[in-house]
């Protein structure tokens, strides 16, 4: 297959992912109107899942496999969580059916569907759809990033003391994690212009890509939360790294995203505290 054939295939994959994301978004919007949304705790009081999460993931999986039966699938609610999925070189769709589930339960519009595609363990395509906002963020590797078909770009902020940073704080996280978070929050408060917390990793990355925030840091994030968004930010001109400044690896549970290389250096120099978390997989998925 020639390089142009690959590009054509990526465009076809993107069109499919957009259509499926819209179908998933319709399911989410219909569920939003239900005042009795049922949810249960997954691994802790702050990690919840609704029946809609499961329904949306089932829809996405079914649609993808009907078109690409030989592809692989990693989903937040799938068998991957039980350690049963192998990460292979063939096309692998990586999906978060509802990112910002707590936002969804509270009818907060910062809720999104995330669909990413990795081939040969490299992220080649990303789609994030915020159904309540009807905003579609897309990217193909090497082709730029778009919001509703219009090119987007990260901010032009290069100095830490002028930066707006997104940093998530979980009120009921484990004491060890809470200690890391509060220590980092104290350090960041002394060095940046402002701190925001939106409750959705995918939306944090999209807001980063369109220049509404200048830095996003997350430790403990999962692979399905960041695959699509990491590519969208990179294609929007942002810098995507591990929180220690090394190469980004979507399986590492860690991400540092900035609008410029200088901000990467400034954040790394702060020597932020990072909790020890288990990798999502021994294999790497990179940009």
N, C-alpha and C positions, 0 to 999 in steps of 0.2 A: 504493500500500500504506500503510495507516494505521500509527501508532506501535504500536498493540497487535498488529498483524499482524507487525511487525518483531520484537517481543518473543516472540511465539509461534514464529516461525521460529528465533530464537536458541535457544530451549528445545529445539526439534527438532534443531538442529545439535549442541547440547550432548549430547543423548542418543546421537546417532550417534557423536560423538567419544569418549564414554565407552566405548561398546561396542567400538569399534575399538581403543582403547587397551588394553582388557582382552584382546582377541585378540592384540595385539602383545605384551602382557605374558606371555601363555601361551607364545608362541614363545620369548621370552627365558628364561623359567624352564626350559623344556625344554632349551634350549641350555646353560644353566648346568651341568647335570649331565654335559656332555661334557668329559672331562679334556683333550681334544686340540683345544680351540678354536684355530682358525688365525687369525692376524691379520697385517696388513702395515702398513708405515709409509705415511702419506699425504703429508704435506708436511714431516715432520721426525720425529725419533726418538720424540717424545712425542705425536705425533698419529697414532693408529692406527685401523684399521677392521677389523672382523671380517666374515666371511661372514654372520653373524647381523644385523649392521647393514643390509646390503643386503637380506636376506630380509625384515626387519621393515619397512623403507621400502617395498619392493615390495608387501607386504601392505596397508599403510596407503593407499598410492596407489591400488591396485586397488579397495579397499573404498570409498574416497571417490569415485572416478570412476564406479563402478557406480551410485551414488546421485546424484551431482552432476556430470554429464559436462561442464557448461559452466563449472565452477569452475576456478581456477588452482591450481597446486601448486608449492611451493618446499620441497625437502628437502635435507638435508645431503649425501646421496649422489647428488643429481639433477643435471640439466643446468645448474641455476642456478650451480653451482660453476664451470662453464665459461663463464659469462657469457651464456648463451643464453636465459635466462628474462626476460621483461618483467614489471615490477611494474605491475599495472593496478588500476583502481578496483573491478572486480568481485570477488566473494568469492575469497579466496586463502588456502589452507591452508598453514601453515608448520610443518614437521615436523622434529624430531630423533628418529630411530628409537631410538637408544640414546645417551643423554647420560651420560657417565661410562663410556666404553668401557673404559678401563684398569681402572676399578672392576669392570666386568662380567667382564673377563678373569680377575680375581683373586677372583671370586665375592663381591665387596663389595656389600652391600645398598643402598648409595647409588648406584643405577643407575636411570634413569628414561626413560620414553617421553614426549615432549612434542608436543602438537598444539595449535596456535594458529590462529585465524581472523581475518583482517583484511578489512574491507570499506571501500571508499573510502580505503584506506591507513590506516585506523584499526583498532586491535586491539579486537575485540568479544567474543572468547571465548578461554578458555584451559583446557586439560586437561593435567595432568601425572600420570602413573601410575608409582609405584615398585613393580614387580611382586614383588620379593622381600619387600617389607614389606607388600604388598597395601594400599597407601595411595593413594587417589585424591584429587587436589587439583583443584578446579574453580572457574571464575569466568565470569560474564557481566558485561559492562560495566554498571555501575550497580546490580548485584544482589547484591553481596557475594561473599566468598570462602568456600570450604568444603573440609573434609577429611573424606572418607567421609560426606558429607552434613551434617556438623556445622559451624556457622559458626566461622571462625578470625579472629584479630586479631593484629596486630603487637604487640611489647612496649611497655611504657610508659616505657622508658628514653629520657631526653632529654639526658643529659650524656655527653660523649665519654669522660670518665675512668671512667665506669661501664659503658661499652659493650663487648659482645663483637662482634668484627668478623670477617667471613669474607673472606679474601684468598688467592687461589690463587698458589702458587709452582711453576713448572715447572723441575725440576732441570736439564734439558738444553736450556733455551731459548737462543736466540741471545744472544751476548754483550751486544748492545745492549739487548735486553729484560731480560736478567738484571740489568744495571746499574740499570735503572729499578726493577725489582722489589725488589732489595736496598736501594736508597736509600729506597723507600717503606716497606719493612718496618722499617727503622731508625726512621723518623719515627713510624710507627704504634705501634711498641713503646713509645715514650716518651709516648704520649698516650691509649692505650686500656687497658681492663682486661685483655683477652685477645684472642688471634688464633687463628682456626681455618682449616683448609683441608680441604675434604671431597671434592674431585676431581670435582664435578658442578655445573655452573652451575644447572641446573634444580632440583636438590635444595637448593643454597644459597638460591635464591629461595623455595622452599617452606618451608624452615626459618625463613627471614626472616618469611614470612607468618604462621607460627604462633607467632612470638615466641621462638624458641629462640636466635636471634642478632639483633643490633640494627642492624648495618650490613653491607652487602655491596658490595664494589668489584671491578670487573673491567675491564681494558683488553685488547683483542684478542678479546673474546667475539664470537660470530657471531649473526646474526639468528635462526637456528633455536634457539639456546640460550636466548634471553631473551624471545621474544614472549609465549608462554603465561605464563611465570613473572612477567613484569613486570606483566601485568594482574592476576594472582592477588595479588601484593603490594599493588598499588594498591587493589584491592577489599577487602583486609584492613586498610586504613587506613594503609599505608605511603606513603612519598614516593619517587618514581622519577624520576631525572634523569640527564643526562650527567654524567661525572665532574667537569666544570667548573661544575656547578650549573645549566646551561642546560636547555632542554626535552629530554626523552628522545626519542631517535630510534633505533629498533631497527636501522637500517642503519649506525649510526655506529661500531660495534665497541666501544662504551664504555657502562658503566652504573654508577650510584651509587644505592644503595637504602638508605633509613634508616627508622627507626620514627618520626621526627619532623622537621619543617622545621629545627629548631635544629641537629640533627646534620648536615644538609646543609651549613649555613653553617660549622660547625666543621671539617668535612672539607675543604671548599673552601679555607678559610683556611690549611690546612696546606700548600697549594701542592704537592701530590704530583706526582711526575714521571710523564709519560705518553709511551709510545713512539709513534712515527708509524706508523700502520697504514692500509692502504687500506680505504676504505668497502666494505661489502658491495654497495651500489648507490647510484647518484646520487639516486634518489628517496628520500623519507622514509616510514617507517611509524611512527606515533605512537600514543599512548594517547588 
